[in-house]
Amino acid sequence: MHRPSPIIFLIILLLVEWYSYKGLSSVLSTYMPRKSLWIRAVYIVLSVLVIIVVGEGVYGYKVLLSENSSWIPIVFGAFVVTYMSKFLFALTHLIDDVVYVVRWAFGKIFIKSKYNSSRRHFITTLGLGATAMLFGGLLYGIFRGKFNFRVMEEDIVSDKIPKAFDGCRIVQISDLHLGSFINEYEPVEKAIEMINSLTPDYVVFTGDMVNNNAQEAVSWIDVFKKIKAKKGKYSIFGNHDYADYGPQSDTQKIESIQLLKEIHAKMGFKLLEDEHVLLEQGNESIHLIGVHNWGAGFHQIGDLDKALVGVDEDKFKILLSHDPTHFDKKVKGKTNIDLTLSGHTHGAQMGIEIPDWGIKWSPIKYKYPKWGGLYEEEGQKLYVNRGFGVLAYPGRLGVPPEITLLTLRSSKA
């Protein structure tokens, strides 16, 4: 896959810096001329500080990864908050300039009069207000939003669900990304208490325990082993769990994968590796299937055929598969798996959802049409968990971290 040149990326950032500074200067000179100098000076100093932090992070990225440094989320956070805000402001100022040029040209050509530029900075001023709101929102997402854990509840109704499993409670969590939590144990422990308060029969974890390597999870063992399930805890790997995103050698990758398997066990999870288990209640049972990661554009090592060997065709089947693209490519219409549980998308960690108004949007939908919640096609269901942790942008805005409660409902006569 062709990657854009770092030089092009740098040029874009410089253009954003220049145009956002130009926009700020125009607003200040129009509305606050007396305070313009010192405000611009403060803006420049803060911008330089952010550039230094981000630059040091980029320059020493491999070192930070190898040390599992807590600086990584700080660097990403500084970059996302600063440049998303500046990009919005630069864009509004560009629109303002385009409108000005068009109206100036129209006046010159058709009206033959001098264009009155007194309202020229109106759009830029509105853009500055919108940028301030975005900046504040992104900061809120980092310091508060990523800890606003919510429980999403869904009933899974099927005539294949045995009567003995009617009312069975399954809690799903996904995408812990423990390397992104900077020793923030207390709010995570409160989320564990939320999980336990749901009194689940089973807890399933659908992958991405870490960002880069297993060491990130070691200090969290005692926290996640507190998760309680009446009948069992099961898990799978996600694309980040194979130690492919850091500077590890092949030997280190193997060691990281082995350590992470041990961590799953110490947390009390049975790791499913292209295999299935039988969940039993009374004299009836259903199948729980778990595969290694399989995703469009990511690892495609999960072997669903292997996992299905020996599975009873007539039993209700739940598949744990990290990436929701697996459902469309390999599950839907090709198997008789009834319910697939995935994660991976994080809901982009930003968007807007107002269920009562029927509003559900995130920019991730343009890459993953099935990005959050329950979907059903051809009689097969997919639930995509929006994620427990964060990655890259160390916050959440409009898409809170999710704990999913799925209740099985038998529709047998």
C-alpha positions, 0 to 999 in steps of 0.5 A: 500500500502506498503511503503518503510522503512525510514531506507532504504531511509536513507541508500540510501541517505548515499550511494549517499553522500558517492559515490558522495564524492568519485567521486569528490575526485577521479577527484580532485586528478587526475586533481586538486591535489593542490586545492583538500583539500579546494574544498572538505572542501567546498563540505562537509560544503555545504552538511552538511548545506543541510542535516540540512535544509532537516533534520529540514524540515522532522523533523518539517514537520507537524508543517510546514504544519500546519503553511503553512510555506514558508519553505516547498518549500525551503526544497523540493527544497534543497532536489531535487536539491541536491540529483538529482544532487548527484545521477547522479554524483554517478551513473556515478562514479559507472559506471566508477568503474565498467568499471575499474574493468572489464578492470582490470580483463580482463587485468589480466586474458587474457592479463596478464599485468598491467592495465593502469589506467590513463583514469580511471576517464574519465566517472566520469569527464564527469559525473561531467560536466553533474551534473553541468549542471543538478544542474544549470538547476534545479536552473534555474527551481526554480528561472526562469523556474516556471514563464515562462508561455506559451500559448498552443493552440488547435482547437477542431473540431467536427460536434457536435459543434453548428455553434453558438459556432464556434470560442468559446474560452475556456481558461483552467488552472490547478494545481495552488498549491498556497502554493508553491508560496512564496508571488510571486505575481508579476509574477503570476499577469503577467500570469493573464494578459496573460490569459486576453489578450486571451479574452476568452469566458469561463475560466475553472480551473481543480483542485488543487488550494492548496497543503494542506489546503484552507488557502494557497489560501486566500491571492490570492483571489484578484489576481485570481478574476482579471481573465476575461471571457466574459461568465463565469468561472467554476472550480472543485476540485483536489486531493489536495483540500480535505485537506488530505495531512496535519495534519488536523483533520476531523473537520479541513478538513471539514472547509478547504473544506468549506473555499475553496468553498467560495474562488472559489466563491470569485475568480469568479468561479462557482464550479461544484460538480458532476453537469452540466451547460448549456452554451448558445450562440444564440439559441444553447447550449452545456453542461459543466460537472464538477466532484469531483476528480476521479483518479487511486490511488487517491480519487475516489469520483467523481460521473459522473453518477450523473453529467450526469443526465438530460444531452441531449445525442445529445449535445456537452459535455465537462467534467472537471475532474482533473485526466486524468486516469478518461478518460480511466477508466470511460469516454472513451467508457462508455459515449458519452462525447466529450471532457475531460479537465484534469490536475494533472500530471504537466508533472512531471515539467521536461522533453523535448518538441520540437514540430517542431522535434516531441520530447515530453518526460517526466518521468511522461509518465511511470505513466501517458501515457496521461500526456500533450496535446491533445489525441483522442481515439474512437472519444473522446478527452482528453486534459491534461494541464501541470499545472500552479504551482509547487509541491515538486520540486519548479521549472520547467525544460523543461516543462513550466507552461501552459495556454491552449487556446482551440478554438471550431470549428464546422465542420457541413456542 
